[in-house]
Amino acid sequence: MKYLYIVDYWVPFPSSEYGGILNVIAESNEDCHSVLMDWRDEYENTHDHRIMEYVTKSQRFKLDESYNDYESSVVESFTT
């Protein structure tokens, strides 16, 4: 079963100028975390410890079975 995660970007103001929303298709919190670890830029690695926290706080929506063949990935992002 796949889910759509809507994750608030993990570098909140004022600690950084980067922020936004990430939409991820994933099977679980751990899968979503893995996708985001692979997706993030290296300059953001000082905030890696926050990623799982924000994944678990994100909104999660169960997708129709037709999405089960989709690869887990970031499907849309809005970041600044």
N, C-alpha and C positions, 0 to 999 in steps of 0.2 A: 504494500500500500504506500502511495506517495502522498506527500503533504505540500502545501504551499506555505512557506514561512515568510512573514513580513517582519524583517529584522531592522530595528533602529540601528543605524551605524554606530560602531563601538568607540568612537573617539569624540566624546561630548565636549561642547564649549564649557569652560574656557581653557581646558587643557590642550586644545588643538583647534585649528581652523577647519578641520575636516568633519563632515557629518552627512547624514542622509538616510535613505531607506534602501534596503536590499531585499529583493524578492527571490527566494530560493525554492526550487523543487528538491525535496529530499525525503528519505524514508524514515529518518529519526533525528533526534537532537544531535546525536553523535555524527550522523551522516552530514547534516547541515553544517556542523562545526568543521568537519573535514573539508567540505566544499569551500567554506569561507577562508580557511587557512591556506588553501591552494590559490584562491582568488586574490587575496590581499596583496598589496605591494610591499616590498621589503622595508620601505621607510616607515611603515606602520607597525613593525614588529614589536615595538616597545609597548604596544597595547594588546598584545596577543592574549594576555590573561583575562581580558574582558569579553572575549568573543563568546565563550560558552555561556557566560552570565546573560548576555543579551539574546542569545539563541533561546535560552529557557524562558525568558521574559517575552519573547515575540508572540505575535498572533500566529496561530497555526490552523490551517483549513484542510480538511480531508478532500483529496481530489477524486474525481471519478476514475473508475478502473481503466478507462482508456488512456490515462496518463502513466500507467505502470511501466510502460516501455520507455518512457522518457529517462534520459540520463540525469542523475542528480547534478544540478548546476545552478548558478546565478542566472535567472532568466531576465531580470530587469534591475537596474540600479539607478538611483539618483543620489549622487554624492557631490559635495562641494570641497 
